[in-house]
Amino acid sequence: MTEQGPQAAAPEVPRRNWAGNVRYAARAFHRPTSTDELRRLVAGSTRLRAVGSGHSFNRFGDTDGDLVSLAGLPQTVEVDHERGQVTVSGAMRYGDLARQLHTQGYALANLASLPHISVAGAVATATHGSGQTHGNLASAVAGLELVTADGDLLRVDRDTDRFAGMVVGLGALGLVTRVTVDVVPAFELRQYVRLDLDREALDEALGSAYSVSVFTDWRTPRLREVWRKQAADQPPPSADWLGTTAADEPRHPVLGMPPENCTPQLGEPGPWHERLPHFKLGFTPSSGDELQSEYHVPRAAAADALAALDDVAHLIAPVLLVCELRTVAADELWLSPNHRRDSFVVHFTWIEDTAAVLPVVAAVEERLAPFAPRPHWGKVFVTDPAELASRYPHYADFTTLLSDLDPKGTFRTDVLDRYFPR
Ligand SMILES: Cc1cc2nc3c(=O)[nH]c(=O)nc-3n(C[C@H](O)[C@H](O)[C@H](O)COP(=O)(O)OP(=O)(O)OC[C@H]3O[C@@H](n4cnc5c(N)ncnc54)[C@H](O)[C@@H]3O)c2cc1C
Protein backbone atom coordinates (compact mmCIF):
# COMPACT_ATOMS: atom_id res chain seq x y z
CA MET A 1 0.00 0.00 0.00
CA THR A 2 1.60 3.27 -1.10
CA GLU A 3 0.07 6.54 -0.04
CA GLN A 4 0.67 9.42 -2.40
CA GLY A 5 0.32 13.15 -2.66
CA PRO A 6 -0.22 15.97 -0.20
CA GLN A 7 -3.56 17.12 1.24
CA ALA A 8 -5.50 15.93 -1.81
CA ALA A 9 -4.79 12.37 -0.65
CA ALA A 10 -8.02 12.29 1.34
CA PRO A 11 -10.78 14.06 -0.60
CA GLU A 12 -13.46 11.96 1.12
CA VAL A 13 -14.29 11.64 4.77
CA PRO A 14 -12.80 8.29 5.75
CA ARG A 15 -15.36 5.52 6.47
CA ARG A 16 -12.87 3.58 8.59
CA ASN A 17 -9.62 4.25 10.38
CA TRP A 18 -6.24 3.87 8.71
CA ALA A 19 -5.63 0.43 10.22
CA GLY A 20 -9.10 -0.81 9.23
CA ASN A 21 -9.97 -2.18 12.68
CA VAL A 22 -12.61 0.55 13.23
CA ARG A 23 -15.44 1.05 10.73
CA TYR A 24 -16.96 4.40 11.75
CA ALA A 25 -20.55 4.06 12.95
CA ALA A 26 -21.61 7.59 11.90
CA ARG A 27 -24.99 7.95 10.22
CA ALA A 28 -23.66 10.87 8.10
CA PHE A 29 -20.26 12.08 6.91
CA HIS A 30 -19.48 15.75 6.28
CA ARG A 31 -16.69 17.82 4.77
CA PRO A 32 -17.54 21.50 5.19
CA THR A 33 -15.52 24.04 3.22
CA SER A 34 -15.80 27.05 5.53
CA THR A 35 -15.80 27.73 9.27
CA ASP A 36 -19.32 29.17 9.04
CA GLU A 37 -20.58 26.00 7.38
CA LEU A 38 -18.87 23.98 10.09
CA ARG A 39 -20.44 26.11 12.84
CA ARG A 40 -23.95 25.65 11.38
CA LEU A 41 -23.35 21.92 11.13
CA VAL A 42 -22.29 21.67 14.78
CA ALA A 43 -25.11 23.90 16.03
CA GLY A 44 -27.65 21.72 14.22
CA SER A 45 -26.36 18.36 15.42
CA THR A 46 -27.00 16.49 18.67
CA ARG A 47 -24.19 13.97 18.21
CA LEU A 48 -21.05 14.84 16.25
CA ARG A 49 -17.29 14.25 16.15
CA ALA A 50 -14.29 15.34 14.13
CA VAL A 51 -12.04 12.88 12.37
CA GLY A 52 -8.46 13.83 11.52
CA SER A 53 -6.39 11.55 9.31
CA GLY A 54 -7.88 8.47 11.03
CA HIS A 55 -4.60 7.08 12.37
CA SER A 56 -6.00 6.19 15.80
CA PHE A 57 -6.70 2.58 16.67
CA ASN A 58 -9.64 2.83 19.08
CA ARG A 59 -13.24 4.12 19.17
CA PHE A 60 -12.76 7.23 21.32
CA GLY A 61 -13.66 9.35 18.28
CA ASP A 62 -16.30 7.06 16.79
CA THR A 63 -19.75 8.68 16.89
CA ASP A 64 -23.10 7.24 15.82
CA GLY A 65 -24.10 10.77 14.73
CA ASP A 66 -22.27 13.08 12.31
CA LEU A 67 -18.59 12.54 11.53
CA VAL A 68 -16.86 15.66 10.22
CA SER A 69 -13.55 16.07 8.43
CA LEU A 70 -12.09 19.57 8.60
CA ALA A 71 -9.77 18.89 5.67
CA GLY A 72 -12.03 20.87 3.32
CA LEU A 73 -11.53 24.09 5.27
CA PRO A 74 -8.93 26.52 3.87
CA GLN A 75 -5.48 25.29 4.90
CA THR A 76 -3.41 28.14 6.33
CA VAL A 77 0.02 28.52 7.92
CA GLU A 78 0.72 31.86 9.63
CA VAL A 79 4.08 32.40 11.30
CA ASP A 80 4.34 34.97 14.09
CA HIS A 81 8.05 35.81 13.97
CA GLU A 82 7.96 37.90 17.12
CA ARG A 83 6.36 35.25 19.31
CA GLY A 84 8.13 32.32 17.64
CA GLN A 85 4.84 30.58 16.93
CA VAL A 86 2.86 29.29 13.99
CA THR A 87 -0.92 29.11 13.68
CA VAL A 88 -2.18 26.35 11.40
CA SER A 89 -5.42 24.73 10.34
CA GLY A 90 -6.26 21.83 12.64
CA ALA A 91 -6.68 19.40 9.75
CA MET A 92 -3.25 20.13 8.28
CA ARG A 93 -0.87 17.20 8.32
CA TYR A 94 2.34 17.62 10.30
CA GLY A 95 4.31 16.73 7.17
CA ASP A 96 2.74 19.55 5.15
CA LEU A 97 3.20 22.01 8.01
CA ALA A 98 6.83 20.97 8.43
CA ARG A 99 7.69 21.58 4.76
CA GLN A 100 6.18 25.07 4.87
CA LEU A 101 7.84 25.93 8.16
CA HIS A 102 11.22 24.75 6.95
CA THR A 103 11.14 27.00 3.88
CA GLN A 104 10.68 29.91 6.30
CA GLY A 105 13.65 28.84 8.46
CA TYR A 106 11.64 27.30 11.29
CA ALA A 107 11.16 23.88 12.82
CA LEU A 108 9.07 22.07 15.40
CA ALA A 109 11.10 20.75 18.31
CA ASN A 110 9.87 17.22 17.71
CA LEU A 111 7.68 15.05 15.48
CA ALA A 112 6.00 11.65 15.71
CA SER A 113 7.25 8.62 13.79
CA LEU A 114 4.99 9.52 10.88
CA PRO A 115 4.22 12.90 9.24
CA HIS A 116 0.85 11.74 7.86
CA ILE A 117 -1.24 12.71 10.93
CA SER A 118 -3.31 15.88 11.34
CA VAL A 119 -2.16 18.48 13.85
CA ALA A 120 -5.50 18.64 15.72
CA GLY A 121 -5.94 14.85 15.78
CA ALA A 122 -2.40 14.24 17.00
CA VAL A 123 -2.56 16.92 19.67
CA ALA A 124 -5.95 15.62 20.91
CA THR A 125 -4.35 12.27 21.82
CA ALA A 126 -0.98 13.64 23.07
CA THR A 127 1.00 12.11 20.22
CA HIS A 128 4.75 12.18 20.85
CA GLY A 129 8.14 11.49 19.35
CA SER A 130 11.23 10.63 21.39
CA GLY A 131 13.84 12.58 23.33
CA GLN A 132 14.55 13.00 27.02
CA THR A 133 14.34 16.78 26.79
CA HIS A 134 11.39 17.01 24.38
CA GLY A 135 7.77 17.12 25.43
CA ASN A 136 5.02 15.51 23.39
CA LEU A 137 3.50 17.41 20.43
CA ALA A 138 0.66 18.78 22.59
CA SER A 139 3.13 20.39 24.99
CA ALA A 140 4.20 22.78 22.19
CA VAL A 141 0.64 24.06 21.75
CA ALA A 142 0.23 27.72 22.73
CA GLY A 143 -3.35 28.29 21.57
CA LEU A 144 -6.44 26.70 20.08
CA GLU A 145 -9.48 27.84 18.14
CA LEU A 146 -12.49 25.57 18.63
CA VAL A 147 -16.05 25.35 17.43
CA THR A 148 -17.91 24.50 20.63
CA ALA A 149 -21.09 22.44 20.93
CA ASP A 150 -23.43 25.38 20.36
CA GLY A 151 -21.58 26.38 17.18
CA ASP A 152 -19.66 29.28 18.78
CA LEU A 153 -16.03 30.01 18.02
CA LEU A 154 -13.82 29.86 21.13
CA ARG A 155 -10.19 31.04 21.18
CA VAL A 156 -8.01 29.98 24.09
CA ASP A 157 -4.31 30.34 24.88
CA ARG A 158 -1.85 29.66 27.67
CA ASP A 159 -3.31 32.53 29.71
CA THR A 160 -6.84 31.06 29.57
CA ASP A 161 -8.20 29.41 32.70
CA ARG A 162 -8.10 25.58 32.36
CA PHE A 163 -6.06 25.74 29.12
CA ALA A 164 -3.94 22.86 30.47
CA GLY A 165 -7.11 20.77 30.38
CA MET A 166 -8.11 21.73 26.86
CA VAL A 167 -5.10 20.81 24.75
CA VAL A 168 -5.21 17.05 25.10
CA GLY A 169 -8.98 17.22 24.71
CA LEU A 170 -9.63 13.77 23.16
CA GLY A 171 -11.76 15.58 20.55
CA ALA A 172 -14.45 15.93 23.20
CA LEU A 173 -14.36 19.68 23.94
CA GLY A 174 -15.00 21.04 20.45
CA LEU A 175 -13.81 20.89 16.87
CA VAL A 176 -10.33 22.37 16.66
CA THR A 177 -10.15 24.61 13.60
CA ARG A 178 -6.77 26.24 14.29
CA VAL A 179 -3.79 25.40 16.46
CA THR A 180 -0.95 27.73 17.53
CA VAL A 181 2.34 25.94 18.14
CA ASP A 182 5.79 27.05 19.35
CA VAL A 183 8.53 26.92 16.71
CA VAL A 184 12.33 26.85 16.91
CA PRO A 185 14.97 27.74 14.31
CA ALA A 186 15.32 25.09 11.58
CA PHE A 187 18.07 22.54 12.23
CA GLU A 188 19.77 19.54 10.64
CA LEU A 189 20.09 16.00 11.92
CA ARG A 190 21.84 12.79 10.95
CA GLN A 191 20.26 9.40 11.54
CA TYR A 192 22.36 6.36 12.43
CA VAL A 193 21.07 2.85 13.07
CA ARG A 194 23.08 0.68 15.46
CA LEU A 195 22.52 -3.02 16.02
CA ASP A 196 22.28 -5.32 19.04
CA LEU A 197 22.23 -3.22 22.20
CA ASP A 198 22.67 -4.71 25.65
CA ARG A 199 19.72 -3.78 27.88
CA GLU A 200 22.12 -2.48 30.52
CA ALA A 201 23.07 0.31 28.11
CA LEU A 202 19.48 1.31 27.26
CA ASP A 203 19.32 4.43 29.43
CA GLU A 204 22.62 5.73 28.11
CA ALA A 205 21.55 5.03 24.53
CA LEU A 206 18.20 6.82 24.97
CA GLY A 207 19.97 9.90 26.33
CA SER A 208 22.77 9.90 23.77
CA ALA A 209 21.28 12.13 21.06
CA TYR A 210 18.51 14.58 20.12
CA SER A 211 15.94 11.83 19.57
CA VAL A 212 16.52 8.12 20.07
CA SER A 213 14.25 5.13 19.46
CA VAL A 214 15.14 1.55 20.34
CA PHE A 215 13.45 -1.36 18.58
CA THR A 216 13.15 -4.89 19.88
CA ASP A 217 11.11 -8.03 19.30
CA TRP A 218 10.94 -9.72 22.73
CA ARG A 219 12.52 -12.87 21.30
CA THR A 220 15.80 -12.22 23.12
CA PRO A 221 16.65 -9.89 26.01
CA ARG A 222 18.93 -7.93 23.69
CA LEU A 223 17.60 -4.90 21.87
CA ARG A 224 17.68 -5.21 18.09
CA GLU A 225 18.20 -1.65 16.81
CA VAL A 226 18.96 1.85 18.08
CA TRP A 227 17.79 4.70 15.82
CA ARG A 228 19.87 7.75 16.76
CA LYS A 229 18.71 11.08 15.36
CA GLN A 230 21.58 13.33 16.31
CA ALA A 231 22.59 16.93 15.70
CA ALA A 232 24.37 17.10 12.33
CA ASP A 233 27.50 18.55 13.95
CA GLN A 234 27.68 15.86 16.68
CA PRO A 235 30.41 13.30 15.89
CA PRO A 236 29.10 9.94 14.65
CA PRO A 237 28.94 7.08 17.16
CA SER A 238 32.29 5.30 17.49
CA ALA A 239 32.77 1.91 15.84
CA ASP A 240 32.14 0.07 19.13
CA TRP A 241 29.54 2.52 20.53
CA LEU A 242 27.94 0.92 23.61
CA GLY A 243 28.97 -2.49 22.28
CA THR A 244 26.78 -2.18 19.18
CA THR A 245 27.67 -2.50 15.50
CA ALA A 246 26.74 -0.08 12.73
CA ALA A 247 23.97 -1.00 10.28
CA ASP A 248 25.60 -0.95 6.85
CA GLU A 249 22.37 -0.49 4.91
CA PRO A 250 19.04 1.31 5.52
CA ARG A 251 16.54 -0.43 7.78
CA HIS A 252 12.79 -0.52 8.34
CA PRO A 253 11.65 -1.08 11.95
CA VAL A 254 9.34 -3.90 10.84
CA LEU A 255 11.36 -6.80 9.44
CA GLY A 256 10.50 -7.52 5.80
CA MET A 257 9.09 -4.03 5.08
CA PRO A 258 10.88 -1.83 2.49
CA PRO A 259 13.51 0.58 3.91
CA GLU A 260 12.58 2.98 1.06
CA ASN A 261 9.53 3.93 3.17
CA CYS A 262 11.88 5.27 5.85
CA THR A 263 13.72 8.56 6.22
CA PRO A 264 17.42 8.56 5.20
CA GLN A 265 19.87 6.82 7.55
CA LEU A 266 23.62 6.00 7.40
CA GLY A 267 24.48 9.46 8.76
CA GLU A 268 23.34 11.45 5.73
CA PRO A 269 22.62 14.99 7.01
CA GLY A 270 19.21 16.44 6.32
CA PRO A 271 16.48 18.77 7.58
CA TRP A 272 14.74 18.04 10.90
CA HIS A 273 11.43 17.05 9.28
CA GLU A 274 13.13 14.44 7.07
CA ARG A 275 14.96 12.77 9.98
CA LEU A 276 12.74 13.02 13.09
CA PRO A 277 9.90 10.86 11.65
CA HIS A 278 10.92 7.28 10.87
CA PHE A 279 8.59 7.22 7.85
CA LYS A 280 8.43 9.40 4.74
CA LEU A 281 5.35 11.34 3.74
CA GLY A 282 3.89 9.76 0.60
CA PHE A 283 4.81 6.24 1.67
CA THR A 284 3.10 3.73 3.95
CA PRO A 285 4.23 4.24 7.54
CA SER A 286 4.95 1.19 9.68
CA SER A 287 3.40 -2.02 8.29
CA GLY A 288 -0.14 -0.99 7.32
CA ASP A 289 -1.64 -4.26 8.57
CA GLU A 290 -1.38 -3.78 12.32
CA LEU A 291 -2.74 -2.65 15.66
CA GLN A 292 -0.82 -0.55 18.18
CA SER A 293 -0.70 -0.12 21.97
CA GLU A 294 1.59 2.11 23.99
CA TYR A 295 2.26 2.76 27.68
CA HIS A 296 4.01 5.64 29.45
CA VAL A 297 5.71 4.83 32.77
CA PRO A 298 8.08 6.98 34.85
CA ARG A 299 11.48 7.15 33.19
CA ALA A 300 13.20 6.04 36.37
CA ALA A 301 11.20 2.78 36.20
CA ALA A 302 12.39 1.84 32.69
CA ALA A 303 14.57 -1.12 33.65
CA ASP A 304 12.03 -2.50 36.14
CA ALA A 305 9.19 -2.14 33.64
CA LEU A 306 11.11 -4.11 31.02
CA ALA A 307 12.00 -6.76 33.59
CA ALA A 308 8.29 -7.06 34.50
CA LEU A 309 7.44 -7.58 30.84
CA ASP A 310 10.03 -10.37 30.56
CA ASP A 311 7.50 -12.63 32.28
CA VAL A 312 5.07 -12.25 29.36
CA ALA A 313 7.64 -12.08 26.54
CA HIS A 314 6.46 -15.53 25.38
CA LEU A 315 2.95 -14.06 24.94
CA ILE A 316 4.12 -10.82 23.33
CA ALA A 317 6.50 -12.21 20.70
CA PRO A 318 4.00 -14.31 18.67
CA VAL A 319 1.61 -11.37 18.09
CA LEU A 320 4.24 -8.65 17.73
CA LEU A 321 5.56 -6.94 14.59
CA VAL A 322 7.93 -4.71 16.54
CA CYS A 323 8.30 -2.99 19.92
CA GLU A 324 9.69 0.55 20.19
CA LEU A 325 11.14 2.17 23.32
CA ARG A 326 11.19 5.96 23.57
CA THR A 327 11.38 8.82 26.09
CA VAL A 328 9.22 11.94 26.54
CA ALA A 329 9.78 14.90 28.88
CA ALA A 330 7.21 15.86 31.52
CA ASP A 331 4.57 18.54 30.94
CA GLU A 332 1.63 20.15 32.75
CA LEU A 333 -1.27 19.15 30.50
CA TRP A 334 -4.05 17.43 32.45
CA LEU A 335 -4.58 14.38 30.24
CA SER A 336 -1.08 14.14 28.88
CA PRO A 337 0.40 10.70 29.65
CA ASN A 338 3.52 12.72 30.46
CA HIS A 339 1.74 14.89 33.03
CA ARG A 340 4.41 15.77 35.61
CA ARG A 341 6.35 12.64 34.70
CA ASP A 342 9.49 12.28 32.61
CA SER A 343 8.46 9.16 30.78
CA PHE A 344 9.76 5.93 29.34
CA VAL A 345 7.39 4.72 26.66
CA VAL A 346 6.87 1.13 25.57
CA HIS A 347 5.13 0.84 22.22
CA PHE A 348 3.85 -2.36 20.59
CA THR A 349 3.04 -2.74 16.91
CA TRP A 350 0.86 -5.85 16.92
CA ILE A 351 -0.33 -8.10 14.15
CA GLU A 352 -3.75 -7.19 12.76
CA ASP A 353 -5.72 -9.74 14.80
CA THR A 354 -7.78 -8.12 17.54
CA ALA A 355 -8.88 -11.42 19.11
CA ALA A 356 -5.30 -12.64 19.46
CA VAL A 357 -3.92 -9.28 20.56
CA LEU A 358 -6.41 -8.22 23.27
CA PRO A 359 -5.46 -10.92 25.83
CA VAL A 360 -1.80 -9.98 25.38
CA VAL A 361 -2.64 -6.29 25.86
CA ALA A 362 -4.34 -7.28 29.14
CA ALA A 363 -1.28 -9.29 30.20
CA VAL A 364 1.04 -6.37 29.39
CA GLU A 365 -1.15 -3.98 31.39
CA GLU A 366 -1.19 -6.35 34.34
CA ARG A 367 2.61 -6.60 34.36
CA LEU A 368 3.04 -2.82 34.02
CA ALA A 369 0.39 -1.98 36.66
CA PRO A 370 2.92 -1.40 39.50
CA PHE A 371 4.35 1.46 37.41
CA ALA A 372 0.96 3.21 36.96
CA PRO A 373 1.14 3.08 33.14
CA ARG A 374 -0.75 5.71 31.21
CA PRO A 375 -1.88 4.32 27.84
CA HIS A 376 -1.70 6.31 24.59
CA TRP A 377 -5.16 7.83 24.07
CA GLY A 378 -5.18 6.92 20.38
CA LYS A 379 -4.23 3.25 20.65
CA VAL A 380 -5.62 -0.07 21.87
CA PHE A 381 -5.90 -0.45 25.65
CA VAL A 382 -8.17 -2.29 28.09
CA THR A 383 -7.45 -0.36 31.29
CA ASP A 384 -10.28 -0.23 33.81
CA PRO A 385 -11.75 3.33 33.82
CA ALA A 386 -11.43 3.78 37.60
CA GLU A 387 -7.84 2.57 37.45
CA LEU A 388 -7.05 4.98 34.64
CA ALA A 389 -8.67 7.86 36.55
CA SER A 390 -6.38 7.18 39.51
CA ARG A 391 -3.34 7.73 37.28
CA TYR A 392 -4.29 11.32 36.36
CA PRO A 393 -4.46 13.93 39.15
CA HIS A 394 -6.76 16.13 37.03
CA TYR A 395 -9.12 13.41 35.77
CA ALA A 396 -12.08 14.80 37.75
CA ASP A 397 -11.25 18.34 36.60
CA PHE A 398 -11.34 17.17 33.00
CA THR A 399 -14.73 15.54 33.56
CA THR A 400 -16.03 18.88 34.87
CA LEU A 401 -14.51 20.68 31.89
CA LEU A 402 -16.27 18.23 29.58
CA SER A 403 -19.68 18.94 31.04
CA ASP A 404 -19.03 22.72 31.20
CA LEU A 405 -18.05 22.96 27.53
CA ASP A 406 -20.42 20.30 26.19
CA PRO A 407 -23.39 20.12 28.61
CA LYS A 408 -25.64 18.25 26.17
CA GLY A 409 -22.98 15.70 25.26
CA THR A 410 -22.81 16.48 21.54
CA PHE A 411 -19.18 15.32 21.32
CA ARG A 412 -19.59 12.31 23.60
CA THR A 413 -19.08 8.80 22.29
CA ASP A 414 -19.72 5.43 23.89
CA VAL A 415 -16.05 4.95 24.79
CA LEU A 416 -15.76 8.48 26.16
CA ASP A 417 -18.83 7.86 28.34
CA ARG A 418 -17.22 4.70 29.67
CA TYR A 419 -14.01 6.49 30.65
CA PHE A 420 -15.54 9.82 31.72
CA PRO A 421 -19.03 8.99 33.04
CA ARG A 422 -21.38 11.99 33.28
C1 LIG B 1 1.58 4.04 11.58
C2 LIG B 1 1.29 4.86 12.79
C3 LIG B 1 2.35 5.40 13.51
C4 LIG B 1 2.09 6.15 14.67
N1 LIG B 1 3.16 6.71 15.33
C5 LIG B 1 2.94 7.43 16.45
C6 LIG B 1 4.02 8.02 17.15
O1 LIG B 1 5.16 8.00 16.72
N2 LIG B 1 3.74 8.63 18.32
C7 LIG B 1 2.48 8.71 18.82
O2 LIG B 1 2.31 9.25 19.92
N3 LIG B 1 1.42 8.21 18.15
C8 LIG B 1 1.63 7.58 16.97
N4 LIG B 1 0.55 7.08 16.28
C9 LIG B 1 -0.80 7.37 16.77
C10 LIG B 1 -1.35 8.67 16.16
O3 LIG B 1 -0.40 9.69 16.20
C11 LIG B 1 -2.57 9.16 16.94
O4 LIG B 1 -3.54 8.17 16.95
C12 LIG B 1 -3.14 10.47 16.39
O5 LIG B 1 -4.24 10.85 17.19
C13 LIG B 1 -3.59 10.34 14.96
O6 LIG B 1 -3.95 11.62 14.45
P1 LIG B 1 -5.15 11.70 13.41
O7 LIG B 1 -5.09 13.02 12.75
O8 LIG B 1 -5.14 10.51 12.53
O9 LIG B 1 -6.39 11.67 14.40
P2 LIG B 1 -7.69 10.75 14.34
O10 LIG B 1 -7.28 9.35 14.61
O11 LIG B 1 -8.46 11.03 13.12
O12 LIG B 1 -8.47 11.34 15.61
C14 LIG B 1 -7.95 11.20 16.90
C15 LIG B 1 -8.87 11.93 17.89
O13 LIG B 1 -8.78 13.31 17.65
C16 LIG B 1 -10.06 13.85 17.40
N5 LIG B 1 -9.91 14.89 16.39
C17 LIG B 1 -9.39 14.77 15.15
N6 LIG B 1 -9.42 15.97 14.53
C18 LIG B 1 -9.96 16.85 15.39
C19 LIG B 1 -10.28 18.23 15.34
N7 LIG B 1 -10.03 18.97 14.26
N8 LIG B 1 -10.86 18.79 16.42
C20 LIG B 1 -11.13 18.08 17.53
N9 LIG B 1 -10.85 16.78 17.63
C21 LIG B 1 -10.27 16.17 16.58
C22 LIG B 1 -10.92 12.69 16.95
O14 LIG B 1 -12.29 12.91 17.23
C23 LIG B 1 -10.33 11.56 17.75
O15 LIG B 1 -10.91 11.52 19.03
C24 LIG B 1 0.76 6.35 15.11
C25 LIG B 1 -0.31 5.81 14.38
C26 LIG B 1 -0.05 5.09 13.22
C27 LIG B 1 -1.19 4.55 12.44
The ligand as an SDF file (V2000), in Angstrom:
LIG
                    3D

 53 58  0  0  0  0  0  0  0  0999 V2000
    1.5840    4.0380   11.5820 C   0  0  0  0  0  0  0  0  0  0  0  0
    1.2920    4.8580   12.7940 C   0  0  0  0  0  0  0  0  0  0  0  0
    2.3540    5.4000   13.5070 C   0  0  0  0  0  0  0  0  0  0  0  0
    2.0900    6.1510   14.6690 C   0  0  0  0  0  0  0  0  0  0  0  0
    3.1600    6.7130   15.3270 N   0  0  0  0  0  0  0  0  0  0  0  0
    2.9350    7.4280   16.4530 C   0  0  0  0  0  0  0  0  0  0  0  0
    4.0160    8.0180   17.1480 C   0  0  0  0  0  0  0  0  0  0  0  0
    5.1640    8.0000   16.7220 O   0  0  0  0  0  0  0  0  0  0  0  0
    3.7420    8.6340   18.3200 N   0  0  0  0  0  0  0  0  0  0  0  0
    2.4780    8.7060   18.8240 C   0  0  0  0  0  0  0  0  0  0  0  0
    2.3050    9.2550   19.9180 O   0  0  0  0  0  0  0  0  0  0  0  0
    1.4170    8.2100   18.1500 N   0  0  0  0  0  0  0  0  0  0  0  0
    1.6300    7.5820   16.9750 C   0  0  0  0  0  0  0  0  0  0  0  0
    0.5510    7.0830   16.2810 N   0  0  0  0  0  0  0  0  0  0  0  0
   -0.7950    7.3700   16.7670 C   0  0  0  0  0  0  0  0  0  0  0  0
   -1.3470    8.6690   16.1580 C   0  0  0  0  0  0  0  0  0  0  0  0
   -0.4040    9.6890   16.2010 O   0  0  0  0  0  0  0  0  0  0  0  0
   -2.5700    9.1630   16.9410 C   0  0  0  0  0  0  0  0  0  0  0  0
   -3.5400    8.1670   16.9460 O   0  0  0  0  0  0  0  0  0  0  0  0
   -3.1420   10.4730   16.3870 C   0  0  0  0  0  0  0  0  0  0  0  0
   -4.2360   10.8530   17.1930 O   0  0  0  0  0  0  0  0  0  0  0  0
   -3.5940   10.3440   14.9590 C   0  0  0  0  0  0  0  0  0  0  0  0
   -3.9480   11.6160   14.4520 O   0  0  0  0  0  0  0  0  0  0  0  0
   -5.1510   11.6970   13.4100 P   0  0  0  0  0  0  0  0  0  0  0  0
   -5.0950   13.0200   12.7460 O   0  0  0  0  0  0  0  0  0  0  0  0
   -5.1430   10.5060   12.5300 O   0  0  0  0  0  0  0  0  0  0  0  0
   -6.3880   11.6730   14.3990 O   0  0  0  0  0  0  0  0  0  0  0  0
   -7.6880   10.7460   14.3420 P   0  0  0  0  0  0  0  0  0  0  0  0
   -7.2840    9.3450   14.6050 O   0  0  0  0  0  0  0  0  0  0  0  0
   -8.4650   11.0350   13.1230 O   0  0  0  0  0  0  0  0  0  0  0  0
   -8.4700   11.3380   15.6060 O   0  0  0  0  0  0  0  0  0  0  0  0
   -7.9500   11.2010   16.8970 C   0  0  0  0  0  0  0  0  0  0  0  0
   -8.8710   11.9290   17.8870 C   0  0  0  0  0  0  0  0  0  0  0  0
   -8.7780   13.3110   17.6500 O   0  0  0  0  0  0  0  0  0  0  0  0
  -10.0550   13.8540   17.4040 C   0  0  0  0  0  0  0  0  0  0  0  0
   -9.9100   14.8930   16.3920 N   0  0  0  0  0  0  0  0  0  0  0  0
   -9.3930   14.7730   15.1550 C   0  0  0  0  0  0  0  0  0  0  0  0
   -9.4190   15.9650   14.5280 N   0  0  0  0  0  0  0  0  0  0  0  0
   -9.9600   16.8460   15.3930 C   0  0  0  0  0  0  0  0  0  0  0  0
  -10.2790   18.2280   15.3380 C   0  0  0  0  0  0  0  0  0  0  0  0
  -10.0330   18.9720   14.2580 N   0  0  0  0  0  0  0  0  0  0  0  0
  -10.8550   18.7930   16.4230 N   0  0  0  0  0  0  0  0  0  0  0  0
  -11.1300   18.0820   17.5280 C   0  0  0  0  0  0  0  0  0  0  0  0
  -10.8490   16.7760   17.6330 N   0  0  0  0  0  0  0  0  0  0  0  0
  -10.2690   16.1680   16.5800 C   0  0  0  0  0  0  0  0  0  0  0  0
  -10.9200   12.6940   16.9480 C   0  0  0  0  0  0  0  0  0  0  0  0
  -12.2930   12.9080   17.2270 O   0  0  0  0  0  0  0  0  0  0  0  0
  -10.3270   11.5560   17.7530 C   0  0  0  0  0  0  0  0  0  0  0  0
  -10.9050   11.5210   19.0310 O   0  0  0  0  0  0  0  0  0  0  0  0
    0.7620    6.3530   15.1130 C   0  0  0  0  0  0  0  0  0  0  0  0
   -0.3090    5.8130   14.3780 C   0  0  0  0  0  0  0  0  0  0  0  0
   -0.0480    5.0870   13.2200 C   0  0  0  0  0  0  0  0  0  0  0  0
   -1.1890    4.5460   12.4370 C   0  0  0  0  0  0  0  0  0  0  0  0
  1  2  1  0
  2  3  1  0
  2 52  2  0
  3  4  2  0
  4  5  1  0
  4 50  1  0
  5  6  2  0
  6  7  1  0
  6 13  1  0
  7  8  2  0
  7  9  1  0
  9 10  1  0
 10 11  2  0
 10 12  1  0
 12 13  2  0
 13 14  1  0
 14 15  1  0
 14 50  1  0
 15 16  1  0
 16 17  1  0
 16 18  1  0
 18 19  1  0
 18 20  1  0
 20 21  1  0
 20 22  1  0
 22 23  1  0
 23 24  1  0
 24 25  2  0
 24 26  1  0
 24 27  1  0
 27 28  1  0
 28 29  2  0
 28 30  1  0
 28 31  1  0
 31 32  1  0
 32 33  1  0
 33 34  1  0
 33 48  1  0
 34 35  1  0
 35 36  1  0
 35 46  1  0
 36 37  1  0
 36 45  1  0
 37 38  2  0
 38 39  1  0
 39 40  1  0
 39 45  2  0
 40 41  1  0
 40 42  2  0
 42 43  1  0
 43 44  2  0
 44 45  1  0
 46 47  1  0
 46 48  1  0
 48 49  1  0
 50 51  2  0
 51 52  1  0
 52 53  1  0
M  END
$$$$
